[in-house]
Amino acid sequence: MSMLSIMHELVGEGSQFIIATHSPIIMAYPKAWIYEVKEGIETVTYEDTEHYQVTRAFLNNTKKMLKELLE
């Protein structure tokens, strides 16, 4: 999360970033352009990324997800 804070300071000074990540926290940066690579390259919203959806599902139902993964 400290990376977001540092990025924000640098963006305020005119910096730009190209980041490859699976982190839904980093993807949440305001006004980020998110590109998804599957059968091609397309822009997607933060909430439409698989990483956001999987993380949200896990956090909203941790016990069920762990049961499915570990049994």
PQR file of N, CA, C, O and H, with PARSE charges and radii, in Angstrom:
ATOM      1  N   MET A   1       0.820  -1.186   0.000 -0.4000 1.5000
ATOM      2  CA  MET A   1       0.000   0.000   0.000 -0.0000 2.0000
ATOM      3  C   MET A   1       0.866   1.253   0.000  0.5500 1.7000
ATOM      4  O   MET A   1       0.458   2.300  -0.503 -0.5500 1.4000
ATOM      5  N   SER A   2       2.054   1.141   0.564 -0.4000 1.5000
ATOM      6  CA  SER A   2       2.936   2.304   0.541 -0.0000 2.0000
ATOM      7  C   SER A   2       3.346   2.637  -0.892  0.5500 1.7000
ATOM      8  O   SER A   2       3.647   3.789  -1.206 -0.5500 1.4000
ATOM      9  H   SER A   2       2.386   0.290   0.973  0.4000 1.0000
ATOM     10  N   MET A   3       3.356   1.618  -1.764 -0.4000 1.5000
ATOM     11  CA  MET A   3       3.673   1.870  -3.173 -0.0000 2.0000
ATOM     12  C   MET A   3       2.659   2.827  -3.789  0.5500 1.7000
ATOM     13  O   MET A   3       3.029   3.705  -4.569 -0.5500 1.4000
ATOM     14  H   MET A   3       3.112   0.682  -1.510  0.4000 1.0000
ATOM     15  N   LEU A   4       1.385   2.665  -3.444 -0.4000 1.5000
ATOM     16  CA  LEU A   4       0.352   3.562  -3.973 -0.0000 2.0000
ATOM     17  C   LEU A   4       0.607   4.999  -3.545  0.5500 1.7000
ATOM     18  O   LEU A   4       0.436   5.932  -4.330 -0.5500 1.4000
ATOM     19  H   LEU A   4       1.085   1.953  -2.810  0.4000 1.0000
ATOM     20  N   SER A   5       1.012   5.167  -2.306 -0.4000 1.5000
ATOM     21  CA  SER A   5       1.293   6.509  -1.798 -0.0000 2.0000
ATOM     22  C   SER A   5       2.466   7.148  -2.543  0.5500 1.7000
ATOM     23  O   SER A   5       2.409   8.317  -2.926 -0.5500 1.4000
ATOM     24  H   SER A   5       1.151   4.409  -1.669  0.4000 1.0000
ATOM     25  N   ILE A   6       3.517   6.376  -2.739 -0.4000 1.5000
ATOM     26  CA  ILE A   6       4.691   6.880  -3.462 -0.0000 2.0000
ATOM     27  C   ILE A   6       4.336   7.169  -4.917  0.5500 1.7000
ATOM     28  O   ILE A   6       4.731   8.198  -5.465 -0.5500 1.4000
ATOM     29  H   ILE A   6       3.564   5.427  -2.428  0.4000 1.0000
ATOM     30  N   MET A   7       3.588   6.260  -5.540 -0.4000 1.5000
ATOM     31  CA  MET A   7       3.153   6.482  -6.925 -0.0000 2.0000
ATOM     32  C   MET A   7       2.359   7.777  -7.035  0.5500 1.7000
ATOM     33  O   MET A   7       2.551   8.556  -7.968 -0.5500 1.4000
ATOM     34  H   MET A   7       3.267   5.424  -5.095  0.4000 1.0000
ATOM     35  N   HIS A   8       1.470   7.999  -6.079 -0.4000 1.5000
ATOM     36  CA  HIS A   8       0.619   9.186  -6.119 -0.0000 2.0000
ATOM     37  C   HIS A   8       1.455  10.465  -6.046  0.5500 1.7000
ATOM     38  O   HIS A   8       1.192  11.432  -6.762 -0.5500 1.4000
ATOM     39  H   HIS A   8       1.314   7.366  -5.320  0.4000 1.0000
ATOM     40  N   GLU A   9       2.452  10.460  -5.185 -0.4000 1.5000
ATOM     41  CA  GLU A   9       3.348  11.621  -5.099 -0.0000 2.0000
ATOM     42  C   GLU A   9       4.052  11.851  -6.433  0.5500 1.7000
ATOM     43  O   GLU A   9       4.131  12.983  -6.910 -0.5500 1.4000
ATOM     44  H   GLU A   9       2.666   9.675  -4.603  0.4000 1.0000
ATOM     45  N   LEU A  10       4.562  10.781  -7.032 -0.4000 1.5000
ATOM     46  CA  LEU A  10       5.294  10.901  -8.291 -0.0000 2.0000
ATOM     47  C   LEU A  10       4.382  11.298  -9.451  0.5500 1.7000
ATOM     48  O   LEU A  10       4.791  12.068 -10.320 -0.5500 1.4000
ATOM     49  H   LEU A  10       4.498   9.861  -6.644  0.4000 1.0000
ATOM     50  N   VAL A  11       3.156  10.783  -9.476 -0.4000 1.5000
ATOM     51  CA  VAL A  11       2.191  11.183 -10.511 -0.0000 2.0000
ATOM     52  C   VAL A  11       1.908  12.677 -10.387  0.5500 1.7000
ATOM     53  O   VAL A  11       1.779  13.373 -11.394 -0.5500 1.4000
ATOM     54  H   VAL A  11       2.823  10.157  -8.770  0.4000 1.0000
ATOM     55  N   GLY A  12       1.813  13.163  -9.163 -0.4000 1.5000
ATOM     56  CA  GLY A  12       1.607  14.594  -8.937 -0.0000 2.0000
ATOM     57  C   GLY A  12       2.740  15.443  -9.483  0.5500 1.7000
ATOM     58  O   GLY A  12       2.554  16.625  -9.774 -0.5500 1.4000
ATOM     59  H   GLY A  12       1.919  12.597  -8.345  0.4000 1.0000
ATOM     60  N   GLU A  13       3.916  14.841  -9.621 -0.4000 1.5000
ATOM     61  CA  GLU A  13       5.081  15.535 -10.174 -0.0000 2.0000
ATOM     62  C   GLU A  13       5.237  15.287 -11.675  0.5500 1.7000
ATOM     63  O   GLU A  13       6.216  15.721 -12.282 -0.5500 1.4000
ATOM     64  H   GLU A  13       4.067  13.881  -9.385  0.4000 1.0000
ATOM     65  N   GLY A  14       4.254  14.578 -12.278 -0.4000 1.5000
ATOM     66  CA  GLY A  14       4.273  14.366 -13.722 -0.0000 2.0000
ATOM     67  C   GLY A  14       4.755  12.998 -14.175  0.5500 1.7000
ATOM     68  O   GLY A  14       4.847  12.746 -15.377 -0.5500 1.4000
ATOM     69  H   GLY A  14       3.459  14.226 -11.785  0.4000 1.0000
ATOM     70  N   SER A  15       5.061  12.120 -13.247 -0.4000 1.5000
ATOM     71  CA  SER A  15       5.527  10.782 -13.625 -0.0000 2.0000
ATOM     72  C   SER A  15       4.380   9.934 -14.164  0.5500 1.7000
ATOM     73  O   SER A  15       3.212  10.160 -13.844 -0.5500 1.4000
ATOM     74  H   SER A  15       4.986  12.325 -12.271  0.4000 1.0000
ATOM     75  N   GLN A  16       4.736   8.961 -14.980 -0.4000 1.5000
ATOM     76  CA  GLN A  16       3.787   7.981 -15.500 -0.0000 2.0000
ATOM     77  C   GLN A  16       4.360   6.595 -15.231  0.5500 1.7000
ATOM     78  O   GLN A  16       5.573   6.429 -15.105 -0.5500 1.4000
ATOM     79  H   GLN A  16       5.685   8.777 -15.239  0.4000 1.0000
ATOM     80  N   PHE A  17       3.475   5.600 -15.143 -0.4000 1.5000
ATOM     81  CA  PHE A  17       3.907   4.244 -14.831 -0.0000 2.0000
ATOM     82  C   PHE A  17       3.282   3.241 -15.781  0.5500 1.7000
ATOM     83  O   PHE A  17       2.124   3.382 -16.176 -0.5500 1.4000
ATOM     84  H   PHE A  17       2.490   5.735 -15.245  0.4000 1.0000
ATOM     85  N   ILE A  18       4.047   2.238 -16.140 -0.4000 1.5000
ATOM     86  CA  ILE A  18       3.531   1.039 -16.789 -0.0000 2.0000
ATOM     87  C   ILE A  18       3.891  -0.098 -15.838  0.5500 1.7000
ATOM     88  O   ILE A  18       5.067  -0.365 -15.587 -0.5500 1.4000
ATOM     89  H   ILE A  18       4.987   2.124 -15.819  0.4000 1.0000
ATOM     90  N   ILE A  19       2.859  -0.767 -15.310 -0.4000 1.5000
ATOM     91  CA  ILE A  19       3.073  -1.789 -14.287 -0.0000 2.0000
ATOM     92  C   ILE A  19       2.364  -3.070 -14.700  0.5500 1.7000
ATOM     93  O   ILE A  19       1.191  -3.040 -15.075 -0.5500 1.4000
ATOM     94  H   ILE A  19       1.904  -0.550 -15.514  0.4000 1.0000
ATOM     95  N   ALA A  20       3.060  -4.178 -14.635 -0.4000 1.5000
ATOM     96  CA  ALA A  20       2.438  -5.491 -14.822 -0.0000 2.0000
ATOM     97  C   ALA A  20       2.253  -6.085 -13.432  0.5500 1.7000
ATOM     98  O   ALA A  20       3.229  -6.293 -12.710 -0.5500 1.4000
ATOM     99  H   ALA A  20       4.012  -4.202 -14.330  0.4000 1.0000
ATOM    100  N   THR A  21       1.011  -6.359 -13.053 -0.4000 1.5000
ATOM    101  CA  THR A  21       0.748  -6.840 -11.699 -0.0000 2.0000
ATOM    102  C   THR A  21      -0.474  -7.739 -11.648  0.5500 1.7000
ATOM    103  O   THR A  21      -1.337  -7.687 -12.524 -0.5500 1.4000
ATOM    104  H   THR A  21       0.219  -6.191 -13.639  0.4000 1.0000
ATOM    105  N   HIS A  22      -0.535  -8.559 -10.615 -0.4000 1.5000
ATOM    106  CA  HIS A  22      -1.733  -9.323 -10.297 -0.0000 2.0000
ATOM    107  C   HIS A  22      -2.391  -8.737  -9.052  0.5500 1.7000
ATOM    108  O   HIS A  22      -3.419  -9.242  -8.600 -0.5500 1.4000
ATOM    109  H   HIS A  22       0.166  -8.600  -9.903  0.4000 1.0000
ATOM    110  N   SER A  23      -1.814  -7.690  -8.503 -0.4000 1.5000
ATOM    111  CA  SER A  23      -2.291  -7.120  -7.244 -0.0000 2.0000
ATOM    112  C   SER A  23      -3.537  -6.258  -7.432  0.5500 1.7000
ATOM    113  O   SER A  23      -3.481  -5.223  -8.096 -0.5500 1.4000
ATOM    114  H   SER A  23      -0.980  -7.280  -8.871  0.4000 1.0000
ATOM    115  N   PRO A  24      -4.665  -6.682  -6.847 -0.5600 1.5000
ATOM    116  CA  PRO A  24      -5.862  -5.844  -6.948  0.2800 2.0000
ATOM    117  C   PRO A  24      -5.704  -4.522  -6.198  0.5500 1.7000
ATOM    118  O   PRO A  24      -6.409  -3.557  -6.492 -0.5500 1.4000
ATOM    119  N   ILE A  25      -4.794  -4.472  -5.242 -0.4000 1.5000
ATOM    120  CA  ILE A  25      -4.558  -3.217  -4.517 -0.0000 2.0000
ATOM    121  C   ILE A  25      -3.897  -2.204  -5.447  0.5500 1.7000
ATOM    122  O   ILE A  25      -4.315  -1.047  -5.496 -0.5500 1.4000
ATOM    123  H   ILE A  25      -4.221  -5.256  -5.003  0.4000 1.0000
ATOM    124  N   ILE A  26      -2.888  -2.617  -6.171 -0.4000 1.5000
ATOM    125  CA  ILE A  26      -2.216  -1.698  -7.098 -0.0000 2.0000
ATOM    126  C   ILE A  26      -3.146  -1.325  -8.250  0.5500 1.7000
ATOM    127  O   ILE A  26      -3.153  -0.179  -8.699 -0.5500 1.4000
ATOM    128  H   ILE A  26      -2.548  -3.557  -6.130  0.4000 1.0000
ATOM    129  N   MET A  27      -3.934  -2.296  -8.728 -0.4000 1.5000
ATOM    130  CA  MET A  27      -4.885  -2.009  -9.815 -0.0000 2.0000
ATOM    131  C   MET A  27      -5.934  -0.974  -9.419  0.5500 1.7000
ATOM    132  O   MET A  27      -6.532  -0.335 -10.284 -0.5500 1.4000
ATOM    133  H   MET A  27      -3.929  -3.227  -8.363  0.4000 1.0000
ATOM    134  N   ALA A  28      -6.157  -0.807  -8.123 -0.4000 1.5000
ATOM    135  CA  ALA A  28      -7.193   0.110  -7.644 -0.0000 2.0000
ATOM    136  C   ALA A  28      -6.784   1.576  -7.733  0.5500 1.7000
ATOM    137  O   ALA A  28      -7.583   2.457  -7.414 -0.5500 1.4000
ATOM    138  H   ALA A  28      -5.671  -1.327  -7.420  0.4000 1.0000
ATOM    139  N   TYR A  29      -5.556   1.850  -8.162 -0.4000 1.5000
ATOM    140  CA  TYR A  29      -5.114   3.246  -8.229 -0.0000 2.0000
ATOM    141  C   TYR A  29      -6.107   4.063  -9.055  0.5500 1.7000
ATOM    142  O   TYR A  29      -6.469   3.661 -10.161 -0.5500 1.4000
ATOM    143  H   TYR A  29      -4.908   1.135  -8.422  0.4000 1.0000
ATOM    144  N   PRO A  30      -6.550   5.206  -8.528 -0.5600 1.5000
ATOM    145  CA  PRO A  30      -7.551   6.022  -9.237  0.2800 2.0000
ATOM    146  C   PRO A  30      -7.124   6.380 -10.665  0.5500 1.7000
ATOM    147  O   PRO A  30      -5.975   6.746 -10.915 -0.5500 1.4000
ATOM    148  N   LYS A  31      -8.053   6.267 -11.569 -0.4000 1.5000
ATOM    149  CA  LYS A  31      -7.874   6.611 -12.985 -0.0000 2.0000
ATOM    150  C   LYS A  31      -6.853   5.720 -13.703  0.5500 1.7000
ATOM    151  O   LYS A  31      -6.345   6.090 -14.762 -0.5500 1.4000
ATOM    152  H   LYS A  31      -8.986   5.970 -11.366  0.4000 1.0000
ATOM    153  N   ALA A  32      -6.551   4.547 -13.128 -0.4000 1.5000
ATOM    154  CA  ALA A  32      -5.622   3.622 -13.789 -0.0000 2.0000
ATOM    155  C   ALA A  32      -6.262   3.067 -15.052  0.5500 1.7000
ATOM    156  O   ALA A  32      -7.459   2.782 -15.077 -0.5500 1.4000
ATOM    157  H   ALA A  32      -6.963   4.247 -12.268  0.4000 1.0000
ATOM    158  N   TRP A  33      -5.474   2.916 -16.082 -0.4000 1.5000
ATOM    159  CA  TRP A  33      -5.918   2.219 -17.293 -0.0000 2.0000
ATOM    160  C   TRP A  33      -5.484   0.774 -17.115  0.5500 1.7000
ATOM    161  O   TRP A  33      -4.292   0.493 -16.989 -0.5500 1.4000
ATOM    162  H   TRP A  33      -4.502   3.147 -16.062  0.4000 1.0000
ATOM    163  N   ILE A  34      -6.437  -0.136 -17.104 -0.4000 1.5000
ATOM    164  CA  ILE A  34      -6.129  -1.547 -16.875 -0.0000 2.0000
ATOM    165  C   ILE A  34      -6.335  -2.305 -18.177  0.5500 1.7000
ATOM    166  O   ILE A  34      -7.420  -2.302 -18.758 -0.5500 1.4000
ATOM    167  H   ILE A  34      -7.405   0.093 -17.207  0.4000 1.0000
ATOM    168  N   TYR A  35      -5.266  -2.954 -18.616 -0.4000 1.5000
ATOM    169  CA  TYR A  35      -5.320  -3.764 -19.830 -0.0000 2.0000
ATOM    170  C   TYR A  35      -5.285  -5.230 -19.426  0.5500 1.7000
ATOM    171  O   TYR A  35      -4.478  -5.635 -18.589 -0.5500 1.4000
ATOM    172  H   TYR A  35      -4.384  -2.957 -18.144  0.4000 1.0000
ATOM    173  N   GLU A  36      -6.157  -6.013 -20.021 -0.4000 1.5000
ATOM    174  CA  GLU A  36      -6.203  -7.443 -19.756 -0.0000 2.0000
ATOM    175  C   GLU A  36      -5.774  -8.172 -21.023  0.5500 1.7000
ATOM    176  O   GLU A  36      -6.249  -7.875 -22.119 -0.5500 1.4000
ATOM    177  H   GLU A  36      -6.813  -5.685 -20.701  0.4000 1.0000
ATOM    178  N   VAL A  37      -4.874  -9.125 -20.853 -0.4000 1.5000
ATOM    179  CA  VAL A  37      -4.377  -9.898 -21.989 -0.0000 2.0000
ATOM    180  C   VAL A  37      -4.966 -11.301 -21.897  0.5500 1.7000
ATOM    181  O   VAL A  37      -4.656 -12.057 -20.976 -0.5500 1.4000
ATOM    182  H   VAL A  37      -4.489  -9.366 -19.962  0.4000 1.0000
ATOM    183  N   LYS A  38      -5.809 -11.636 -22.851 -0.4000 1.5000
ATOM    184  CA  LYS A  38      -6.370 -12.989 -22.940 -0.0000 2.0000
ATOM    185  C   LYS A  38      -6.183 -13.441 -24.379  0.5500 1.7000
ATOM    186  O   LYS A  38      -5.089 -13.857 -24.761 -0.5500 1.4000
ATOM    187  H   LYS A  38      -6.061 -11.022 -23.599  0.4000 1.0000
ATOM    188  N   GLU A  39      -7.233 -13.365 -25.176 -0.4000 1.5000
ATOM    189  CA  GLU A  39      -7.108 -13.705 -26.597 -0.0000 2.0000
ATOM    190  C   GLU A  39      -6.650 -12.494 -27.400  0.5500 1.7000
ATOM    191  O   GLU A  39      -6.416 -12.587 -28.605 -0.5500 1.4000
ATOM    192  H   GLU A  39      -8.122 -13.028 -24.866  0.4000 1.0000
ATOM    193  N   GLY A  40      -6.529 -11.407 -26.747 -0.4000 1.5000
ATOM    194  CA  GLY A  40      -6.066 -10.150 -27.305 -0.0000 2.0000
ATOM    195  C   GLY A  40      -5.826  -9.221 -26.129  0.5500 1.7000
ATOM    196  O   GLY A  40      -5.748  -9.669 -24.985 -0.5500 1.4000
ATOM    197  H   GLY A  40      -6.719 -11.331 -25.768  0.4000 1.0000
ATOM    198  N   ILE A  41      -5.711  -7.940 -26.403 -0.4000 1.5000
ATOM    199  CA  ILE A  41      -5.528  -6.954 -25.339 -0.0000 2.0000
ATOM    200  C   ILE A  41      -6.738  -6.041 -25.342  0.5500 1.7000
ATOM    201  O   ILE A  41      -7.115  -5.492 -26.377 -0.5500 1.4000
ATOM    202  H   ILE A  41      -5.774  -7.576 -27.332  0.4000 1.0000
ATOM    203  N   GLU A  42      -7.346  -5.884 -24.168 -0.4000 1.5000
ATOM    204  CA  GLU A  42      -8.490  -4.983 -24.058 -0.0000 2.0000
ATOM    205  C   GLU A  42      -8.446  -4.254 -22.724  0.5500 1.7000
ATOM    206  O   GLU A  42      -7.879  -4.757 -21.754 -0.5500 1.4000
ATOM    207  H   GLU A  42      -7.040  -6.330 -23.327  0.4000 1.0000
ATOM    208  N   THR A  43      -9.041  -3.077 -22.675 -0.4000 1.5000
ATOM    209  CA  THR A  43      -9.143  -2.356 -21.413 -0.0000 2.0000
ATOM    210  C   THR A  43     -10.354  -2.875 -20.651  0.5500 1.7000
ATOM    211  O   THR A  43     -11.388  -3.197 -21.236 -0.5500 1.4000
ATOM    212  H   THR A  43      -9.501  -2.668 -23.463  0.4000 1.0000
ATOM    213  N   VAL A  44     -10.204  -2.948 -19.339 -0.4000 1.5000
ATOM    214  CA  VAL A  44     -11.284  -3.418 -18.476 -0.0000 2.0000
ATOM    215  C   VAL A  44     -11.372  -2.520 -17.252  0.5500 1.7000
ATOM    216  O   VAL A  44     -10.419  -1.822 -16.905 -0.5500 1.4000
ATOM    217  H   VAL A  44      -9.364  -2.686 -18.863  0.4000 1.0000
ATOM    218  N   THR A  45     -12.523  -2.549 -16.607 -0.4000 1.5000
ATOM    219  CA  THR A  45     -12.656  -1.810 -15.355 -0.0000 2.0000
ATOM    220  C   THR A  45     -12.023  -2.626 -14.234  0.5500 1.7000
ATOM    221  O   THR A  45     -11.848  -3.839 -14.352 -0.5500 1.4000
ATOM    222  H   THR A  45     -13.297  -3.117 -16.888  0.4000 1.0000
ATOM    223  N   TYR A  46     -11.695  -1.959 -13.175 -0.4000 1.5000
ATOM    224  CA  TYR A  46     -11.094  -2.610 -12.010 -0.0000 2.0000
ATOM    225  C   TYR A  46     -11.947  -3.775 -11.525  0.5500 1.7000
ATOM    226  O   TYR A  46     -11.439  -4.868 -11.274 -0.5500 1.4000
ATOM    227  H   TYR A  46     -11.838  -0.974 -13.079  0.4000 1.0000
ATOM    228  N   GLU A  47     -13.254  -3.529 -11.395 -0.4000 1.5000
ATOM    229  CA  GLU A  47     -14.160  -4.553 -10.881 -0.0000 2.0000
ATOM    230  C   GLU A  47     -14.336  -5.731 -11.838  0.5500 1.7000
ATOM    231  O   GLU A  47     -14.771  -6.803 -11.417 -0.5500 1.4000
ATOM    232  H   GLU A  47     -13.666  -2.641 -11.598  0.4000 1.0000
ATOM    233  N   ASP A  48     -14.010  -5.552 -13.099 -0.4000 1.5000
ATOM    234  CA  ASP A  48     -14.135  -6.629 -14.081 -0.0000 2.0000
ATOM    235  C   ASP A  48     -12.882  -7.505 -14.179  0.5500 1.7000
ATOM    236  O   ASP A  48     -12.882  -8.500 -14.904 -0.5500 1.4000
ATOM    237  H   ASP A  48     -13.656  -4.681 -13.441  0.4000 1.0000
ATOM    238  N   THR A  49     -11.823  -7.145 -13.463 -0.4000 1.5000
ATOM    239  CA  THR A  49     -10.622  -7.983 -13.514 -0.0000 2.0000
ATOM    240  C   THR A  49     -10.850  -9.260 -12.718  0.5500 1.7000
ATOM    241  O   THR A  49     -11.535  -9.259 -11.695 -0.5500 1.4000
ATOM    242  H   THR A  49     -11.824  -6.337 -12.874  0.4000 1.0000
ATOM    243  N   GLU A  50     -10.275 -10.329 -13.197 -0.4000 1.5000
ATOM    244  CA  GLU A  50     -10.388 -11.610 -12.493 -0.0000 2.0000
ATOM    245  C   GLU A  50      -9.755 -11.522 -11.109  0.5500 1.7000
ATOM    246  O   GLU A  50     -10.238 -12.142 -10.162 -0.5500 1.4000
ATOM    247  H   GLU A  50      -9.718 -10.331 -14.028  0.4000 1.0000
ATOM    248  N   HIS A  51      -8.677 -10.755 -10.990 -0.4000 1.5000
ATOM    249  CA  HIS A  51      -7.978 -10.633  -9.708 -0.0000 2.0000
ATOM    250  C   HIS A  51      -8.863  -9.964  -8.659  0.5500 1.7000
ATOM    251  O   HIS A  51      -8.872 -10.377  -7.500 -0.5500 1.4000
ATOM    252  H   HIS A  51      -8.284 -10.251 -11.760  0.4000 1.0000
ATOM    253  N   TYR A  52      -9.599  -8.943  -9.060 -0.4000 1.5000
ATOM    254  CA  TYR A  52     -10.535  -8.293  -8.139 -0.0000 2.0000
ATOM    255  C   TYR A  52     -11.627  -9.268  -7.735  0.5500 1.7000
ATOM    256  O   TYR A  52     -11.942  -9.396  -6.552 -0.5500 1.4000
ATOM    257  H   TYR A  52      -9.591  -8.608 -10.002  0.4000 1.0000
ATOM    258  N   GLN A  53     -12.206  -9.956  -8.711 -0.4000 1.5000
ATOM    259  CA  GLN A  53     -13.333 -10.854  -8.443 -0.0000 2.0000
ATOM    260  C   GLN A  53     -12.933 -12.018  -7.544  0.5500 1.7000
ATOM    261  O   GLN A  53     -13.681 -12.382  -6.637 -0.5500 1.4000
ATOM    262  H   GLN A  53     -11.951  -9.852  -9.672  0.4000 1.0000
ATOM    263  N   VAL A  54     -11.769 -12.604  -7.782 -0.4000 1.5000
ATOM    264  CA  VAL A  54     -11.306 -13.718  -6.951 -0.0000 2.0000
ATOM    265  C   VAL A  54     -11.001 -13.237  -5.531  0.5500 1.7000
ATOM    266  O   VAL A  54     -11.376 -13.890  -4.557 -0.5500 1.4000
ATOM    267  H   VAL A  54     -11.161 -12.308  -8.519  0.4000 1.0000
ATOM    268  N   THR A  55     -10.327 -12.107  -5.418 -0.4000 1.5000
ATOM    269  CA  THR A  55     -10.008 -11.571  -4.093 -0.0000 2.0000
ATOM    270  C   THR A  55     -11.270 -11.234  -3.326  0.5500 1.7000
ATOM    271  O   THR A  55     -11.381 -11.543  -2.139 -0.5500 1.4000
ATOM    272  H   THR A  55     -10.023 -11.577  -6.209  0.4000 1.0000
ATOM    273  N   ARG A  56     -12.219 -10.604  -3.993 -0.4000 1.5000
ATOM    274  CA  ARG A  56     -13.479 -10.252  -3.339 -0.0000 2.0000
ATOM    275  C   ARG A  56     -14.223 -11.510  -2.879  0.5500 1.7000
ATOM    276  O   ARG A  56     -14.713 -11.564  -1.751 -0.5500 1.4000
ATOM    277  H   ARG A  56     -12.129 -10.353  -4.957  0.4000 1.0000
ATOM    278  N   ALA A  57     -14.305 -12.505  -3.740 -0.4000 1.5000
ATOM    279  CA  ALA A  57     -14.985 -13.752  -3.379 -0.0000 2.0000
ATOM    280  C   ALA A  57     -14.303 -14.408  -2.177  0.5500 1.7000
ATOM    281  O   ALA A  57     -14.973 -14.909  -1.275 -0.5500 1.4000
ATOM    282  H   ALA A  57     -13.906 -12.461  -4.656  0.4000 1.0000
ATOM    283  N   PHE A  58     -12.982 -14.402  -2.171 -0.4000 1.5000
ATOM    284  CA  PHE A  58     -12.245 -15.004  -1.060 -0.0000 2.0000
ATOM    285  C   PHE A  58     -12.495 -14.247   0.239  0.5500 1.7000
ATOM    286  O   PHE A  58     -12.765 -14.863   1.271 -0.5500 1.4000
ATOM    287  H   PHE A  58     -12.437 -13.995  -2.904  0.4000 1.0000
ATOM    288  N   LEU A  59     -12.408 -12.931   0.201 -0.4000 1.5000
ATOM    289  CA  LEU A  59     -12.589 -12.136   1.417 -0.0000 2.0000
ATOM    290  C   LEU A  59     -14.028 -12.172   1.925  0.5500 1.7000
ATOM    291  O   LEU A  59     -14.262 -12.103   3.131 -0.5500 1.4000
ATOM    292  H   LEU A  59     -12.188 -12.432  -0.637  0.4000 1.0000
ATOM    293  N   ASN A  60     -14.980 -12.279   1.021 -0.4000 1.5000
ATOM    294  CA  ASN A  60     -16.386 -12.319   1.425 -0.0000 2.0000
ATOM    295  C   ASN A  60     -16.819 -13.682   1.958  0.5500 1.7000
ATOM    296  O   ASN A  60     -17.839 -13.781   2.640 -0.5500 1.4000
ATOM    297  H   ASN A  60     -14.789 -12.336   0.041  0.4000 1.0000
ATOM    298  N   ASN A  61     -16.062 -14.726   1.656 -0.4000 1.5000
ATOM    299  CA  ASN A  61     -16.458 -16.061   2.089 -0.0000 2.0000
ATOM    300  C   ASN A  61     -15.222 -16.944   2.271  0.5500 1.7000
ATOM    301  O   ASN A  61     -15.070 -17.975   1.616 -0.5500 1.4000
ATOM    302  H   ASN A  61     -15.234 -14.645   1.102  0.4000 1.0000
ATOM    303  N   THR A  62     -14.355 -16.517   3.168 -0.4000 1.5000
ATOM    304  CA  THR A  62     -13.066 -17.174   3.361 -0.0000 2.0000
ATOM    305  C   THR A  62     -13.204 -18.654   3.710  0.5500 1.7000
ATOM    306  O   THR A  62     -12.532 -19.496   3.113 -0.5500 1.4000
ATOM    307  H   THR A  62     -14.477 -15.679   3.700  0.4000 1.0000
ATOM    308  N   LYS A  63     -14.062 -18.974   4.663 -0.4000 1.5000
ATOM    309  CA  LYS A  63     -14.191 -20.374   5.097 -0.0000 2.0000
ATOM    310  C   LYS A  63     -14.623 -21.279   3.944  0.5500 1.7000
ATOM    311  O   LYS A  63     -14.072 -22.365   3.763 -0.5500 1.4000
ATOM    312  H   LYS A  63     -14.608 -18.290   5.148  0.4000 1.0000
ATOM    313  N   LYS A  64     -15.600 -20.836   3.171 -0.4000 1.5000
ATOM    314  CA  LYS A  64     -16.084 -21.640   2.044 -0.0000 2.0000
ATOM    315  C   LYS A  64     -14.987 -21.817   0.992  0.5500 1.7000
ATOM    316  O   LYS A  64     -14.784 -22.918   0.480 -0.5500 1.4000
ATOM    317  H   LYS A  64     -16.048 -19.954   3.317  0.4000 1.0000
ATOM    318  N   MET A  65     -14.287 -20.734   0.677 -0.4000 1.5000
ATOM    319  CA  MET A  65     -13.228 -20.808  -0.330 -0.0000 2.0000
ATOM    320  C   MET A  65     -12.105 -21.740   0.127  0.5500 1.7000
ATOM    321  O   MET A  65     -11.605 -22.541  -0.663 -0.5500 1.4000
ATOM    322  H   MET A  65     -14.453 -19.840   1.093  0.4000 1.0000
ATOM    323  N   LEU A  66     -11.709 -21.641   1.393 -0.4000 1.5000
ATOM    324  CA  LEU A  66     -10.659 -22.524   1.902 -0.0000 2.0000
ATOM    325  C   LEU A  66     -11.103 -23.979   1.873  0.5500 1.7000
ATOM    326  O   LEU A  66     -10.316 -24.870   1.554 -0.5500 1.4000
ATOM    327  H   LEU A  66     -12.116 -20.991   2.034  0.4000 1.0000
ATOM    328  N   LYS A  67     -12.363 -24.215   2.206 -0.4000 1.5000
ATOM    329  CA  LYS A  67     -12.885 -25.579   2.171 -0.0000 2.0000
ATOM    330  C   LYS A  67     -12.807 -26.141   0.749  0.5500 1.7000
ATOM    331  O   LYS A  67     -12.385 -27.280   0.550 -0.5500 1.4000
ATOM    332  H   LYS A  67     -13.002 -23.491   2.466  0.4000 1.0000
ATOM    333  N   GLU A  68     -13.217 -25.334  -0.240 -0.4000 1.5000
ATOM    334  CA  GLU A  68     -13.168 -25.779  -1.636 -0.0000 2.0000
ATOM    335  C   GLU A  68     -11.735 -26.024  -2.098  0.5500 1.7000
ATOM    336  O   GLU A  68     -11.468 -26.972  -2.836 -0.5500 1.4000
ATOM    337  H   GLU A  68     -13.560 -24.408  -0.078  0.4000 1.0000
ATOM    338  N   LEU A  69     -10.825 -25.172  -1.664 -0.4000 1.5000
ATOM    339  CA  LEU A  69      -9.436 -25.292  -2.098 -0.0000 2.0000
ATOM    340  C   LEU A  69      -8.691 -26.437  -1.420  0.5500 1.7000
ATOM    341  O   LEU A  69      -7.823 -27.061  -2.030 -0.5500 1.4000
ATOM    342  H   LEU A  69     -11.042 -24.402  -1.065  0.4000 1.0000
ATOM    343  N   LEU A  70      -9.023 -26.714  -0.173 -0.4000 1.5000
ATOM    344  CA  LEU A  70      -8.219 -27.645   0.614 -0.0000 2.0000
ATOM    345  C   LEU A  70      -8.828 -29.030   0.790  0.5500 1.7000
ATOM    346  O   LEU A  70      -8.170 -29.927   1.318 -0.5500 1.4000
ATOM    347  H   LEU A  70      -9.728 -26.207   0.323  0.4000 1.0000
ATOM    348  N   GLU A  71     -10.059 -29.219   0.362 -0.4000 1.5000
ATOM    349  CA  GLU A  71     -10.671 -30.545   0.517 -0.0000 2.0000
ATOM    350  C   GLU A  71     -10.738 -31.272  -0.803  0.5500 1.7000
ATOM    351  O   GLU A  71     -11.223 -32.402  -0.862 -0.5500 1.4000
ATOM    352  H   GLU A  71     -10.593 -28.491  -0.067  0.4000 1.0000
TER
END
